[in-house]
Amino acid sequence: MMDEFSVALNTERAARMCPVCGGESVVFRSIEKRDGTITRKRICRLCETKFETTEKFSRVLYIARQK
């Protein structure tokens, strides 16, 4: 059974995968917009396909500190 943390890691890996060949990609440009989304332009290391991914925060976790 997969927990929420494992699902998040798999989602992160999927965002880096090339939609054509499934290879790893690298970011060559990041654009942050006013609404908080980040668009990353990527290029595949294997087949050199260029594609974009968009990241958006879905929630903010607050961590309480003890004094």
Helices and strands as residue ranges (DSSP letters): H 4-16, E 25-32, E 38-44, E 50-55
